[in-house]
Amino acid sequence: MTVAAACAAAALLAGCSPAPAPDGPVTGSSTTPSTTPSTAPSTAPVAAPATTDPAPGGTPGGPDRCTTAELTGSLADGGAAAGSRFATLVLTNSGDRTCELTGFPGVSYVTGDDGHQVGPAAAMEGPRGPEVRLAVGASAGAPLRLVNVQNYDAAACSPTPVRGLRVYPPGDTASLFVPMEGTGCASTPPGDQLVVQTLAAH
């Protein structure tokens, strides 16, 4: 048998030459995992959904809160009884738009050219009322009780003449002045010298 014939016969069984060895060492049947880094999630900020805020100090869709610059203050006398004088603190919309007031005004006695406060501010009495909408020229009123401080012990009260009232409309940090001569306690008396209720349509 010729060499070529012998090789052909052997090729039918196992091939004439061995298969080429793979590159690198063989470590069994396991496959080396890929070291290609995965794509990291995006860290870019996501914009928050747009929201609709209510009008400052008002209800959604309603008028804005009345600011101090849009209001004028006055006192409407309400008589006297049991050692106290009663009045209504009136806030009038002197601006050029409809606005609203809700809740209690801040009230205190003031005196001197610098308008410094005399004694504790008014105590708030009763529930907080609903929103009061004020058209231009309309008013809201808060009942006010002014105690006769002469009934307090002078040593505890330190009676002091006052020029009027400092008033903070609800939600505002600016105040207005309402002239009113009287007497307040420069010290902290054993009871309230001023008591204010919530604003209502006047």
Sequence and secondary structure as in RCSB ss.txt:
>XXXX:A:sequence
MTVAAACAAAALLAGCSPAPAPDGPVTGSSTTPSTTPSTAPSTAPVAAPATTDPAPGGTPGGPDRCTTAELTGSL
ADGGAAAGSRFATLVLTNSGDRTCELTGFPGVSYVTGDDGHQVGPAAAMEGPRGPEVRLAVGASAGAPLRLVNVQ
NYDAAACSPTPVRGLRVYPPGDTASLFVPMEGTGCASTPPGDQLVVQTLAAH
>XXXX:A:secstr
  HHHHHHHHHHHT SS     SS   TT                          TTS TTS  B  GGGEEEEE
EEEEEETTEEEEEEEEEE SSS EEE S  EEEEEETTTTEEES   EE S     EEE TT EEEEEEEEE GG
GS HHHH EEEEEEEEEE TT S  EEEEEEEEEESS  SS SEEE   EE 
